[in-house]
């Protein structure tokens, strides 16, 4: 690796940071809302799967036990 002096490094870092495109407040809000909605849908899905598996196993245990 080629070594650069600290001044060049800081200049390169500043040049790269200036290329960053930050999201707008609206984009952040919409993305956050979508994440919460998807997390809620996933929680409901796995809760339903859990209920189905539990009731199926209880039915089997009641049938044979």
PDBQT receptor file of N, H, CA, C and O in Angstrom, charges set to zero:
ATOM      1  N   UNK A   1       0.830  -1.182   0.000  1.00  0.00    +0.000 N 
ATOM      2  CA  UNK A   1       0.000   0.000   0.000  1.00  0.00    +0.000 C 
ATOM      3  C   UNK A   1       0.872   1.243   0.000  1.00  0.00    +0.000 C 
ATOM      4  O   UNK A   1       1.890   1.327   0.687  1.00  0.00    +0.000 OA
ATOM      5  N   UNK A   2       0.435   2.188  -0.789  1.00  0.00    +0.000 N 
ATOM      6  H   UNK A   2      -0.392   2.119  -1.346  1.00  0.00    +0.000 HD
ATOM      7  CA  UNK A   2       1.169   3.445  -0.808  1.00  0.00    +0.000 C 
ATOM      8  C   UNK A   2       0.798   4.263   0.418  1.00  0.00    +0.000 C 
ATOM      9  O   UNK A   2      -0.372   4.352   0.792  1.00  0.00    +0.000 OA
ATOM     10  N   UNK A   3       1.802   4.854   1.031  1.00  0.00    +0.000 N 
ATOM     11  H   UNK A   3       2.752   4.782   0.727  1.00  0.00    +0.000 HD
ATOM     12  CA  UNK A   3       1.530   5.666   2.214  1.00  0.00    +0.000 C 
ATOM     13  C   UNK A   3       1.247   7.097   1.796  1.00  0.00    +0.000 C 
ATOM     14  O   UNK A   3       1.901   7.634   0.902  1.00  0.00    +0.000 OA
ATOM     15  N   UNK A   4       0.275   7.707   2.443  1.00  0.00    +0.000 N 
ATOM     16  H   UNK A   4      -0.257   7.271   3.169  1.00  0.00    +0.000 HD
ATOM     17  CA  UNK A   4      -0.029   9.114   2.192  1.00  0.00    +0.000 C 
ATOM     18  C   UNK A   4       0.141   9.864   3.494  1.00  0.00    +0.000 C 
ATOM     19  O   UNK A   4      -0.017   9.305   4.579  1.00  0.00    +0.000 OA
ATOM     20  N   UNK A   5       0.461  11.115   3.374  1.00  0.00    +0.000 N 
ATOM     21  H   UNK A   5       0.590  11.570   2.492  1.00  0.00    +0.000 HD
ATOM     22  CA  UNK A   5       0.627  11.896   4.591  1.00  0.00    +0.000 C 
ATOM     23  C   UNK A   5      -0.751  12.257   5.155  1.00  0.00    +0.000 C 
ATOM     24  O   UNK A   5      -1.743  12.196   4.428  1.00  0.00    +0.000 OA
ATOM     25  N   UNK A   6      -0.828  12.623   6.408  1.00  0.00    +0.000 N 
ATOM     26  H   UNK A   6      -0.022  12.672   6.999  1.00  0.00    +0.000 HD
ATOM     27  CA  UNK A   6      -2.121  12.891   7.044  1.00  0.00    +0.000 C 
ATOM     28  C   UNK A   6      -2.942  13.981   6.357  1.00  0.00    +0.000 C 
ATOM     29  O   UNK A   6      -4.170  13.897   6.323  1.00  0.00    +0.000 OA
ATOM     30  N   UNK A   7      -2.290  14.984   5.818  1.00  0.00    +0.000 N 
ATOM     31  H   UNK A   7      -1.292  15.052   5.845  1.00  0.00    +0.000 HD
ATOM     32  CA  UNK A   7      -3.011  16.063   5.141  1.00  0.00    +0.000 C 
ATOM     33  C   UNK A   7      -3.716  15.533   3.895  1.00  0.00    +0.000 C 
ATOM     34  O   UNK A   7      -4.875  15.870   3.651  1.00  0.00    +0.000 OA
ATOM     35  N   UNK A   8      -3.028  14.707   3.105  1.00  0.00    +0.000 N 
ATOM     36  H   UNK A   8      -2.087  14.434   3.303  1.00  0.00    +0.000 HD
ATOM     37  CA  UNK A   8      -3.652  14.115   1.930  1.00  0.00    +0.000 C 
ATOM     38  C   UNK A   8      -4.810  13.204   2.328  1.00  0.00    +0.000 C 
ATOM     39  O   UNK A   8      -5.852  13.188   1.673  1.00  0.00    +0.000 OA
ATOM     40  N   UNK A   9      -4.619  12.459   3.387  1.00  0.00    +0.000 N 
ATOM     41  H   UNK A   9      -3.773  12.472   3.919  1.00  0.00    +0.000 HD
ATOM     42  CA  UNK A   9      -5.675  11.563   3.858  1.00  0.00    +0.000 C 
ATOM     43  C   UNK A   9      -6.930  12.344   4.225  1.00  0.00    +0.000 C 
ATOM     44  O   UNK A   9      -8.036  11.963   3.841  1.00  0.00    +0.000 OA
ATOM     45  N   UNK A  10      -6.766  13.429   4.963  1.00  0.00    +0.000 N 
ATOM     46  H   UNK A  10      -5.868  13.739   5.275  1.00  0.00    +0.000 HD
ATOM     47  CA  UNK A  10      -7.911  14.246   5.369  1.00  0.00    +0.000 C 
ATOM     48  C   UNK A  10      -8.586  14.854   4.147  1.00  0.00    +0.000 C 
ATOM     49  O   UNK A  10      -9.814  14.920   4.092  1.00  0.00    +0.000 OA
ATOM     50  N   UNK A  11      -7.804  15.299   3.169  1.00  0.00    +0.000 N 
ATOM     51  H   UNK A  11      -6.807  15.246   3.214  1.00  0.00    +0.000 HD
ATOM     52  CA  UNK A  11      -8.387  15.851   1.948  1.00  0.00    +0.000 C 
ATOM     53  C   UNK A  11      -9.184  14.785   1.196  1.00  0.00    +0.000 C 
ATOM     54  O   UNK A  11     -10.265  15.069   0.679  1.00  0.00    +0.000 OA
ATOM     55  N   UNK A  12      -8.657  13.566   1.132  1.00  0.00    +0.000 N 
ATOM     56  H   UNK A  12      -7.779  13.335   1.552  1.00  0.00    +0.000 HD
ATOM     57  CA  UNK A  12      -9.365  12.477   0.458  1.00  0.00    +0.000 C 
ATOM     58  C   UNK A  12     -10.655  12.122   1.185  1.00  0.00    +0.000 C 
ATOM     59  O   UNK A  12     -11.683  11.871   0.556  1.00  0.00    +0.000 OA
ATOM     60  N   UNK A  13     -10.595  12.102   2.513  1.00  0.00    +0.000 N 
ATOM     61  H   UNK A  13      -9.760  12.306   3.024  1.00  0.00    +0.000 HD
ATOM     62  CA  UNK A  13     -11.786  11.799   3.297  1.00  0.00    +0.000 C 
ATOM     63  C   UNK A  13     -12.847  12.870   3.071  1.00  0.00    +0.000 C 
ATOM     64  O   UNK A  13     -14.016  12.542   2.873  1.00  0.00    +0.000 OA
ATOM     65  N   UNK A  14     -12.466  14.125   3.095  1.00  0.00    +0.000 N 
ATOM     66  H   UNK A  14     -11.516  14.391   3.255  1.00  0.00    +0.000 HD
ATOM     67  CA  UNK A  14     -13.424  15.214   2.869  1.00  0.00    +0.000 C 
ATOM     68  C   UNK A  14     -14.022  15.142   1.471  1.00  0.00    +0.000 C 
ATOM     69  O   UNK A  14     -15.203  15.436   1.287  1.00  0.00    +0.000 OA
ATOM     70  N   UNK A  15     -13.212  14.750   0.479  1.00  0.00    +0.000 N 
ATOM     71  H   UNK A  15     -12.253  14.512   0.629  1.00  0.00    +0.000 HD
ATOM     72  CA  UNK A  15     -13.721  14.628  -0.886  1.00  0.00    +0.000 C 
ATOM     73  C   UNK A  15     -14.749  13.506  -0.972  1.00  0.00    +0.000 C 
ATOM     74  O   UNK A  15     -15.769  13.644  -1.648  1.00  0.00    +0.000 OA
ATOM     75  N   UNK A  16     -14.484  12.398  -0.290  1.00  0.00    +0.000 N 
ATOM     76  H   UNK A  16     -13.656  12.286   0.260  1.00  0.00    +0.000 HD
ATOM     77  CA  UNK A  16     -15.426  11.281  -0.318  1.00  0.00    +0.000 C 
ATOM     78  C   UNK A  16     -16.707  11.615   0.451  1.00  0.00    +0.000 C 
ATOM     79  O   UNK A  16     -17.802  11.262   0.012  1.00  0.00    +0.000 OA
ATOM     80  N   UNK A  17     -16.578  12.285   1.582  1.00  0.00    +0.000 N 
ATOM     81  H   UNK A  17     -15.689  12.572   1.938  1.00  0.00    +0.000 HD
ATOM     82  CA  UNK A  17     -17.753  12.646   2.371  1.00  0.00    +0.000 C 
ATOM     83  C   UNK A  17     -18.636  13.625   1.597  1.00  0.00    +0.000 C 
ATOM     84  O   UNK A  17     -19.859  13.591   1.732  1.00  0.00    +0.000 OA
ATOM     85  N   UNK A  18     -18.033  14.487   0.795  1.00  0.00    +0.000 N 
ATOM     86  H   UNK A  18     -17.040  14.514   0.686  1.00  0.00    +0.000 HD
ATOM     87  CA  UNK A  18     -18.838  15.443   0.027  1.00  0.00    +0.000 C 
ATOM     88  C   UNK A  18     -19.652  14.755  -1.064  1.00  0.00    +0.000 C 
ATOM     89  O   UNK A  18     -20.587  15.356  -1.592  1.00  0.00    +0.000 OA
ATOM     90  N   UNK A  19     -19.325  13.512  -1.416  1.00  0.00    +0.000 N 
ATOM     91  H   UNK A  19     -18.565  13.024  -0.986  1.00  0.00    +0.000 HD
ATOM     92  CA  UNK A  19     -20.073  12.764  -2.426  1.00  0.00    +0.000 C 
ATOM     93  C   UNK A  19     -21.329  12.105  -1.863  1.00  0.00    +0.000 C 
ATOM     94  O   UNK A  19     -22.172  11.634  -2.626  1.00  0.00    +0.000 OA
ATOM     95  N   UNK A  20     -21.463  12.067  -0.550  1.00  0.00    +0.000 N 
ATOM     96  H   UNK A  20     -20.778  12.451   0.070  1.00  0.00    +0.000 HD
ATOM     97  CA  UNK A  20     -22.591  11.401   0.083  1.00  0.00    +0.000 C 
ATOM     98  C   UNK A  20     -23.866  12.188  -0.198  1.00  0.00    +0.000 C 
ATOM     99  O   UNK A  20     -23.898  13.412  -0.067  1.00  0.00    +0.000 OA
ATOM    100  N   UNK A  21     -24.910  11.469  -0.586  1.00  0.00    +0.000 N 
ATOM    101  H   UNK A  21     -24.884  10.475  -0.693  1.00  0.00    +0.000 HD
ATOM    102  CA  UNK A  21     -26.219  12.082  -0.783  1.00  0.00    +0.000 C 
ATOM    103  C   UNK A  21     -27.088  11.676   0.403  1.00  0.00    +0.000 C 
ATOM    104  O   UNK A  21     -27.480  10.515   0.523  1.00  0.00    +0.000 OA
ATOM    105  N   UNK A  22     -27.385  12.625   1.270  1.00  0.00    +0.000 N 
ATOM    106  H   UNK A  22     -27.066  13.568   1.173  1.00  0.00    +0.000 HD
ATOM    107  CA  UNK A  22     -28.154  12.336   2.467  1.00  0.00    +0.000 C 
ATOM    108  C   UNK A  22     -29.633  12.303   2.127  1.00  0.00    +0.000 C 
ATOM    109  O   UNK A  22     -30.092  13.099   1.308  1.00  0.00    +0.000 OA
ATOM    110  N   UNK A  23     -30.396  11.389   2.745  1.00  0.00    +0.000 N 
ATOM    111  H   UNK A  23     -30.023  10.742   3.410  1.00  0.00    +0.000 HD
ATOM    112  CA  UNK A  23     -31.834  11.338   2.469  1.00  0.00    +0.000 C 
ATOM    113  C   UNK A  23     -32.547  12.538   3.076  1.00  0.00    +0.000 C 
ATOM    114  O   UNK A  23     -32.096  13.129   4.057  1.00  0.00    +0.000 OA
ATOM    115  N   UNK A  24     -33.680  12.878   2.457  1.00  0.00    +0.000 N 
ATOM    116  H   UNK A  24     -34.046  12.398   1.660  1.00  0.00    +0.000 HD
ATOM    117  CA  UNK A  24     -34.476  13.974   2.992  1.00  0.00    +0.000 C 
ATOM    118  C   UNK A  24     -35.242  13.492   4.223  1.00  0.00    +0.000 C 
ATOM    119  O   UNK A  24     -35.321  12.291   4.483  1.00  0.00    +0.000 OA
ATOM    120  N   UNK A  25     -35.796  14.423   4.966  1.00  0.00    +0.000 N 
ATOM    121  H   UNK A  25     -35.732  15.398   4.755  1.00  0.00    +0.000 HD
ATOM    122  CA  UNK A  25     -36.569  14.076   6.160  1.00  0.00    +0.000 C 
ATOM    123  C   UNK A  25     -37.771  13.209   5.773  1.00  0.00    +0.000 C 
ATOM    124  O   UNK A  25     -38.119  12.273   6.493  1.00  0.00    +0.000 OA
ATOM    125  N   UNK A  26     -38.399  13.517   4.648  1.00  0.00    +0.000 N 
ATOM    126  H   UNK A  26     -38.117  14.277   4.063  1.00  0.00    +0.000 HD
ATOM    127  CA  UNK A  26     -39.563  12.743   4.196  1.00  0.00    +0.000 C 
ATOM    128  C   UNK A  26     -39.158  11.305   3.856  1.00  0.00    +0.000 C 
ATOM    129  O   UNK A  26     -39.870  10.363   4.202  1.00  0.00    +0.000 OA
ATOM    130  N   UNK A  27     -38.022  11.134   3.182  1.00  0.00    +0.000 N 
ATOM    131  H   UNK A  27     -37.443  11.899   2.901  1.00  0.00    +0.000 HD
ATOM    132  CA  UNK A  27     -37.546   9.791   2.841  1.00  0.00    +0.000 C 
ATOM    133  C   UNK A  27     -37.260   8.972   4.099  1.00  0.00    +0.000 C 
ATOM    134  O   UNK A  27     -37.590   7.788   4.165  1.00  0.00    +0.000 OA
ATOM    135  N   UNK A  28     -36.652   9.601   5.081  1.00  0.00    +0.000 N 
ATOM    136  H   UNK A  28     -36.384  10.563   5.028  1.00  0.00    +0.000 HD
ATOM    137  CA  UNK A  28     -36.352   8.905   6.342  1.00  0.00    +0.000 C 
ATOM    138  C   UNK A  28     -37.648   8.517   7.043  1.00  0.00    +0.000 C 
ATOM    139  O   UNK A  28     -37.766   7.405   7.556  1.00  0.00    +0.000 OA
ATOM    140  N   UNK A  29     -38.622   9.426   7.068  1.00  0.00    +0.000 N 
ATOM    141  H   UNK A  29     -38.527  10.329   6.651  1.00  0.00    +0.000 HD
ATOM    142  CA  UNK A  29     -39.903   9.145   7.715  1.00  0.00    +0.000 C 
ATOM    143  C   UNK A  29     -40.623   7.992   7.013  1.00  0.00    +0.000 C 
ATOM    144  O   UNK A  29     -41.106   7.073   7.675  1.00  0.00    +0.000 OA
ATOM    145  N   UNK A  30     -40.699   8.031   5.687  1.00  0.00    +0.000 N 
ATOM    146  H   UNK A  30     -40.306   8.778   5.150  1.00  0.00    +0.000 HD
ATOM    147  CA  UNK A  30     -41.374   6.968   4.944  1.00  0.00    +0.000 C 
ATOM    148  C   UNK A  30     -40.683   5.622   5.120  1.00  0.00    +0.000 C 
ATOM    149  O   UNK A  30     -41.347   4.597   5.279  1.00  0.00    +0.000 OA
ATOM    150  N   UNK A  31     -39.373   5.619   5.092  1.00  0.00    +0.000 N 
ATOM    151  H   UNK A  31     -38.833   6.451   4.963  1.00  0.00    +0.000 HD
ATOM    152  CA  UNK A  31     -38.631   4.379   5.274  1.00  0.00    +0.000 C 
ATOM    153  C   UNK A  31     -38.853   3.818   6.681  1.00  0.00    +0.000 C 
ATOM    154  O   UNK A  31     -39.014   2.609   6.846  1.00  0.00    +0.000 OA
ATOM    155  N   UNK A  32     -38.863   4.679   7.680  1.00  0.00    +0.000 N 
ATOM    156  H   UNK A  32     -38.732   5.661   7.546  1.00  0.00    +0.000 HD
ATOM    157  CA  UNK A  32     -39.087   4.248   9.060  1.00  0.00    +0.000 C 
ATOM    158  C   UNK A  32     -40.481   3.656   9.218  1.00  0.00    +0.000 C 
ATOM    159  O   UNK A  32     -40.649   2.616   9.856  1.00  0.00    +0.000 OA
ATOM    160  N   UNK A  33     -41.477   4.312   8.641  1.00  0.00    +0.000 N 
ATOM    161  H   UNK A  33     -41.341   5.157   8.123  1.00  0.00    +0.000 HD
ATOM    162  CA  UNK A  33     -42.844   3.801   8.717  1.00  0.00    +0.000 C 
ATOM    163  C   UNK A  33     -42.938   2.448   8.027  1.00  0.00    +0.000 C 
ATOM    164  O   UNK A  33     -43.584   1.537   8.546  1.00  0.00    +0.000 OA
ATOM    165  N   UNK A  34     -42.310   2.301   6.877  1.00  0.00    +0.000 N 
ATOM    166  H   UNK A  34     -41.785   3.041   6.455  1.00  0.00    +0.000 HD
ATOM    167  CA  UNK A  34     -42.348   1.023   6.162  1.00  0.00    +0.000 C 
ATOM    168  C   UNK A  34     -41.675  -0.084   6.975  1.00  0.00    +0.000 C 
ATOM    169  O   UNK A  34     -42.152  -1.219   6.978  1.00  0.00    +0.000 OA
ATOM    170  N   UNK A  35     -40.596   0.223   7.649  1.00  0.00    +0.000 N 
ATOM    171  H   UNK A  35     -40.209   1.144   7.646  1.00  0.00    +0.000 HD
ATOM    172  CA  UNK A  35     -39.916  -0.776   8.483  1.00  0.00    +0.000 C 
ATOM    173  C   UNK A  35     -40.836  -1.227   9.612  1.00  0.00    +0.000 C 
ATOM    174  O   UNK A  35     -40.919  -2.422   9.899  1.00  0.00    +0.000 OA
ATOM    175  N   UNK A  36     -41.532  -0.282  10.260  1.00  0.00    +0.000 N 
ATOM    176  H   UNK A  36     -41.464   0.688  10.028  1.00  0.00    +0.000 HD
ATOM    177  CA  UNK A  36     -42.451  -0.652  11.336  1.00  0.00    +0.000 C 
ATOM    178  C   UNK A  36     -43.618  -1.482  10.814  1.00  0.00    +0.000 C 
ATOM    179  O   UNK A  36     -44.041  -2.438  11.465  1.00  0.00    +0.000 OA
ATOM    180  N   UNK A  37     -44.137  -1.127   9.651  1.00  0.00    +0.000 N 
ATOM    181  H   UNK A  37     -43.793  -0.351   9.121  1.00  0.00    +0.000 HD
ATOM    182  CA  UNK A  37     -45.236  -1.896   9.065  1.00  0.00    +0.000 C 
ATOM    183  C   UNK A  37     -44.785  -3.314   8.741  1.00  0.00    +0.000 C 
ATOM    184  O   UNK A  37     -45.486  -4.278   9.050  1.00  0.00    +0.000 OA
ATOM    185  N   UNK A  38     -43.624  -3.443   8.123  1.00  0.00    +0.000 N 
ATOM    186  H   UNK A  38     -43.055  -2.661   7.872  1.00  0.00    +0.000 HD
ATOM    187  CA  UNK A  38     -43.124  -4.782   7.775  1.00  0.00    +0.000 C 
ATOM    188  C   UNK A  38     -42.818  -5.602   9.027  1.00  0.00    +0.000 C 
ATOM    189  O   UNK A  38     -43.057  -6.810   9.045  1.00  0.00    +0.000 OA
ATOM    190  N   UNK A  39     -42.298  -4.968  10.061  1.00  0.00    +0.000 N 
ATOM    191  H   UNK A  39     -42.104  -3.988  10.046  1.00  0.00    +0.000 HD
ATOM    192  CA  UNK A  39     -42.035  -5.687  11.313  1.00  0.00    +0.000 C 
ATOM    193  C   UNK A  39     -43.341  -6.159  11.941  1.00  0.00    +0.000 C 
ATOM    194  O   UNK A  39     -43.404  -7.270  12.466  1.00  0.00    +0.000 OA
ATOM    195  N   UNK A  40     -44.382  -5.331  11.896  1.00  0.00    +0.000 N 
ATOM    196  H   UNK A  40     -44.331  -4.428  11.470  1.00  0.00    +0.000 HD
ATOM    197  CA  UNK A  40     -45.676  -5.728  12.448  1.00  0.00    +0.000 C 
ATOM    198  C   UNK A  40     -46.278  -6.879  11.648  1.00  0.00    +0.000 C 
ATOM    199  O   UNK A  40     -46.811  -7.824  12.229  1.00  0.00    +0.000 OA
ATOM    200  N   UNK A  41     -46.198  -6.808  10.326  1.00  0.00    +0.000 N 
ATOM    201  H   UNK A  41     -45.765  -6.040   9.853  1.00  0.00    +0.000 HD
ATOM    202  CA  UNK A  41     -46.720  -7.888   9.486  1.00  0.00    +0.000 C 
ATOM    203  C   UNK A  41     -45.971  -9.195   9.737  1.00  0.00    +0.000 C 
ATOM    204  O   UNK A  41     -46.578 -10.265   9.786  1.00  0.00    +0.000 OA
ATOM    205  N   UNK A  42     -44.673  -9.105   9.892  1.00  0.00    +0.000 N 
ATOM    206  H   UNK A  42     -44.180  -8.236   9.852  1.00  0.00    +0.000 HD
ATOM    207  CA  UNK A  42     -43.877 -10.299  10.168  1.00  0.00    +0.000 C 
ATOM    208  C   UNK A  42     -44.241 -10.885  11.532  1.00  0.00    +0.000 C 
ATOM    209  O   UNK A  42     -44.333 -12.104  11.675  1.00  0.00    +0.000 OA
ATOM    210  N   UNK A  43     -44.448 -10.028  12.531  1.00  0.00    +0.000 N 
ATOM    211  H   UNK A  43     -44.373  -9.038  12.415  1.00  0.00    +0.000 HD
ATOM    212  CA  UNK A  43     -44.827 -10.501  13.862  1.00  0.00    +0.000 C 
ATOM    213  C   UNK A  43     -46.184 -11.193  13.820  1.00  0.00    +0.000 C 
ATOM    214  O   UNK A  43     -46.369 -12.236  14.448  1.00  0.00    +0.000 OA
ATOM    215  N   UNK A  44     -47.126 -10.624  13.091  1.00  0.00    +0.000 N 
ATOM    216  H   UNK A  44     -46.976  -9.777  12.581  1.00  0.00    +0.000 HD
ATOM    217  CA  UNK A  44     -48.450 -11.236  12.979  1.00  0.00    +0.000 C 
ATOM    218  C   UNK A  44     -48.350 -12.575  12.263  1.00  0.00    +0.000 C 
ATOM    219  O   UNK A  44     -48.979 -13.548  12.681  1.00  0.00    +0.000 OA
ATOM    220  N   UNK A  45     -47.571 -12.637  11.197  1.00  0.00    +0.000 N 
ATOM    221  H   UNK A  45     -47.061 -11.847  10.858  1.00  0.00    +0.000 HD
ATOM    222  CA  UNK A  45     -47.403 -13.884  10.451  1.00  0.00    +0.000 C 
ATOM    223  C   UNK A  45     -46.845 -14.987  11.351  1.00  0.00    +0.000 C 
ATOM    224  O   UNK A  45     -47.384 -16.093  11.380  1.00  0.00    +0.000 OA
ATOM    225  N   UNK A  46     -45.773 -14.695  12.081  1.00  0.00    +0.000 N 
ATOM    226  H   UNK A  46     -45.335 -13.797  12.057  1.00  0.00    +0.000 HD
ATOM    227  CA  UNK A  46     -45.163 -15.720  12.921  1.00  0.00    +0.000 C 
ATOM    228  C   UNK A  46     -46.048 -16.069  14.117  1.00  0.00    +0.000 C 
ATOM    229  O   UNK A  46     -46.004 -17.200  14.601  1.00  0.00    +0.000 OA
ATOM    230  N   UNK A  47     -46.843 -15.127  14.596  1.00  0.00    +0.000 N 
ATOM    231  H   UNK A  47     -46.879 -14.209  14.202  1.00  0.00    +0.000 HD
ATOM    232  CA  UNK A  47     -47.784 -15.436  15.673  1.00  0.00    +0.000 C 
ATOM    233  C   UNK A  47     -48.841 -16.411  15.160  1.00  0.00    +0.000 C 
ATOM    234  O   UNK A  47     -49.201 -17.356  15.862  1.00  0.00    +0.000 OA
ATOM    235  N   UNK A  48     -49.337 -16.192  13.949  1.00  0.00    +0.000 N 
ATOM    236  H   UNK A  48     -49.044 -15.424  13.379  1.00  0.00    +0.000 HD
ATOM    237  CA  UNK A  48     -50.330 -17.103  13.368  1.00  0.00    +0.000 C 
ATOM    238  C   UNK A  48     -49.739 -18.494  13.138  1.00  0.00    +0.000 C 
ATOM    239  O   UNK A  48     -50.390 -19.500  13.420  1.00  0.00    +0.000 OA
ATOM    240  N   UNK A  49     -48.516 -18.552  12.632  1.00  0.00    +0.000 N 
ATOM    241  H   UNK A  49     -47.987 -17.735  12.404  1.00  0.00    +0.000 HD
ATOM    242  CA  UNK A  49     -47.857 -19.840  12.426  1.00  0.00    +0.000 C 
ATOM    243  C   UNK A  49     -47.679 -20.547  13.766  1.00  0.00    +0.000 C 
ATOM    244  O   UNK A  49     -47.888 -21.756  13.862  1.00  0.00    +0.000 OA
ATOM    245  N   UNK A  50     -47.297 -19.807  14.788  1.00  0.00    +0.000 N 
ATOM    246  H   UNK A  50     -47.127 -18.825  14.710  1.00  0.00    +0.000 HD
ATOM    247  CA  UNK A  50     -47.114 -20.385  16.119  1.00  0.00    +0.000 C 
ATOM    248  C   UNK A  50     -48.432 -20.942  16.650  1.00  0.00    +0.000 C 
ATOM    249  O   UNK A  50     -48.462 -22.040  17.206  1.00  0.00    +0.000 OA
ATOM    250  N   UNK A  51     -49.513 -20.198  16.482  1.00  0.00    +0.000 N 
ATOM    251  H   UNK A  51     -49.488 -19.306  16.030  1.00  0.00    +0.000 HD
ATOM    252  CA  UNK A  51     -50.824 -20.658  16.946  1.00  0.00    +0.000 C 
ATOM    253  C   UNK A  51     -51.228 -21.931  16.204  1.00  0.00    +0.000 C 
ATOM    254  O   UNK A  51     -51.728 -22.871  16.821  1.00  0.00    +0.000 OA
ATOM    255  N   UNK A  52     -51.020 -21.971  14.893  1.00  0.00    +0.000 N 
ATOM    256  H   UNK A  52     -50.614 -21.208  14.391  1.00  0.00    +0.000 HD
ATOM    257  CA  UNK A  52     -51.371 -23.161  14.112  1.00  0.00    +0.000 C 
ATOM    258  C   UNK A  52     -50.554 -24.381  14.537  1.00  0.00    +0.000 C 
ATOM    259  O   UNK A  52     -51.099 -25.474  14.694  1.00  0.00    +0.000 OA
ATOM    260  N   UNK A  53     -49.270 -24.193  14.718  1.00  0.00    +0.000 N 
ATOM    261  H   UNK A  53     -48.828 -23.305  14.590  1.00  0.00    +0.000 HD
ATOM    262  CA  UNK A  53     -48.420 -25.322  15.133  1.00  0.00    +0.000 C 
ATOM    263  C   UNK A  53     -48.815 -25.797  16.532  1.00  0.00    +0.000 C 
ATOM    264  O   UNK A  53     -48.902 -26.999  16.785  1.00  0.00    +0.000 OA
ATOM    265  N   UNK A  54     -49.056 -24.832  17.449  1.00  0.00    +0.000 N 
ATOM    266  H   UNK A  54     -48.986 -23.856  17.244  1.00  0.00    +0.000 HD
ATOM    267  CA  UNK A  54     -49.422 -25.198  18.810  1.00  0.00    +0.000 C 
ATOM    268  C   UNK A  54     -50.751 -25.955  18.847  1.00  0.00    +0.000 C 
ATOM    269  O   UNK A  54     -50.876 -26.964  19.542  1.00  0.00    +0.000 OA
ATOM    270  N   UNK A  55     -51.741 -25.466  18.097  1.00  0.00    +0.000 N 
ATOM    271  H   UNK A  55     -51.640 -24.647  17.532  1.00  0.00    +0.000 HD
ATOM    272  CA  UNK A  55     -53.040 -26.152  18.106  1.00  0.00    +0.000 C 
ATOM    273  C   UNK A  55     -52.931 -27.522  17.442  1.00  0.00    +0.000 C 
ATOM    274  O   UNK A  55     -53.587 -28.471  17.872  1.00  0.00    +0.000 OA
ATOM    275  N   UNK A  56     -52.112 -27.635  16.404  1.00  0.00    +0.000 N 
ATOM    276  H   UNK A  56     -51.579 -26.865  16.055  1.00  0.00    +0.000 HD
ATOM    277  CA  UNK A  56     -51.904 -28.938  15.772  1.00  0.00    +0.000 C 
ATOM    278  C   UNK A  56     -51.248 -29.929  16.703  1.00  0.00    +0.000 C 
ATOM    279  O   UNK A  56     -51.665 -31.085  16.777  1.00  0.00    +0.000 OA
ATOM    280  N   UNK A  57     -50.233 -29.494  17.411  1.00  0.00    +0.000 N 
ATOM    281  H   UNK A  57     -49.895 -28.555  17.352  1.00  0.00    +0.000 HD
ATOM    282  CA  UNK A  57     -49.563 -30.387  18.361  1.00  0.00    +0.000 C 
ATOM    283  C   UNK A  57     -50.474 -30.753  19.527  1.00  0.00    +0.000 C 
ATOM    284  O   UNK A  57     -50.469 -31.898  19.978  1.00  0.00    +0.000 OA
ATOM    285  N   UNK A  58     -51.253 -29.797  20.017  1.00  0.00    +0.000 N 
ATOM    286  H   UNK A  58     -51.257 -28.867  19.651  1.00  0.00    +0.000 HD
ATOM    287  CA  UNK A  58     -52.183 -30.113  21.097  1.00  0.00    +0.000 C 
ATOM    288  C   UNK A  58     -53.244 -31.104  20.630  1.00  0.00    +0.000 C 
ATOM    289  O   UNK A  58     -53.652 -31.982  21.390  1.00  0.00    +0.000 OA
ATOM    290  N   UNK A  59     -53.688 -30.965  19.388  1.00  0.00    +0.000 N 
ATOM    291  H   UNK A  59     -53.356 -30.251  18.771  1.00  0.00    +0.000 HD
ATOM    292  CA  UNK A  59     -54.648 -31.914  18.846  1.00  0.00    +0.000 C 
ATOM    293  C   UNK A  59     -54.058 -33.302  18.755  1.00  0.00    +0.000 C 
ATOM    294  O   UNK A  59     -54.721 -34.287  19.081  1.00  0.00    +0.000 OA
ATOM    295  N   UNK A  60     -52.813 -33.387  18.311  1.00  0.00    +0.000 N 
ATOM    296  H   UNK A  60     -52.274 -32.588  18.046  1.00  0.00    +0.000 HD
ATOM    297  CA  UNK A  60     -52.150 -34.695  18.240  1.00  0.00    +0.000 C 
ATOM    298  C   UNK A  60     -51.967 -35.309  19.618  1.00  0.00    +0.000 C 
ATOM    299  O   UNK A  60     -52.203 -36.503  19.802  1.00  0.00    +0.000 OA
ATOM    300  N   UNK A  61     -51.550 -34.505  20.584  1.00  0.00    +0.000 N 
ATOM    301  H   UNK A  61     -51.358 -33.535  20.434  1.00  0.00    +0.000 HD
ATOM    302  CA  UNK A  61     -51.348 -35.016  21.941  1.00  0.00    +0.000 C 
ATOM    303  C   UNK A  61     -52.662 -35.449  22.573  1.00  0.00    +0.000 C 
ATOM    304  O   UNK A  61     -52.704 -36.450  23.288  1.00  0.00    +0.000 OA
ATOM    305  N   UNK A  62     -53.741 -34.705  22.317  1.00  0.00    +0.000 N 
ATOM    306  H   UNK A  62     -53.707 -33.892  21.736  1.00  0.00    +0.000 HD
ATOM    307  CA  UNK A  62     -55.048 -35.104  22.846  1.00  0.00    +0.000 C 
ATOM    308  C   UNK A  62     -55.561 -36.356  22.178  1.00  0.00    +0.000 C 
ATOM    309  O   UNK A  62     -56.260 -37.156  22.799  1.00  0.00    +0.000 OA
ATOM    310  N   UNK A  63     -55.214 -36.533  20.902  1.00  0.00    +0.000 N 
ATOM    311  H   UNK A  63     -54.646 -35.883  20.397  1.00  0.00    +0.000 HD
ATOM    312  CA  UNK A  63     -55.653 -37.726  20.166  1.00  0.00    +0.000 C 
ATOM    313  C   UNK A  63     -54.969 -38.977  20.694  1.00  0.00    +0.000 C 
ATOM    314  O   UNK A  63     -55.606 -40.021  20.834  1.00  0.00    +0.000 OA
ATOM    315  N   UNK A  64     -53.660 -38.879  20.992  1.00  0.00    +0.000 N 
ATOM    316  H   UNK A  64     -53.142 -38.031  20.878  1.00  0.00    +0.000 HD
ATOM    317  CA  UNK A  64     -52.897 -40.056  21.416  1.00  0.00    +0.000 C 
ATOM    318  C   UNK A  64     -52.672 -40.106  22.923  1.00  0.00    +0.000 C 
ATOM    319  O   UNK A  64     -52.135 -41.096  23.418  1.00  0.00    +0.000 OA
ATOM    320  N   UNK A  65     -53.049 -39.110  23.644  1.00  0.00    +0.000 N 
ATOM    321  H   UNK A  65     -53.486 -38.305  23.242  1.00  0.00    +0.000 HD
ATOM    322  CA  UNK A  65     -52.720 -39.088  25.067  1.00  0.00    +0.000 C 
ATOM    323  C   UNK A  65     -53.870 -39.094  25.913  1.00  0.00    +0.000 C 
ATOM    324  O   UNK A  65     -53.736 -39.077  27.136  1.00  0.00    +0.000 OA
TER     325      UNK A  65
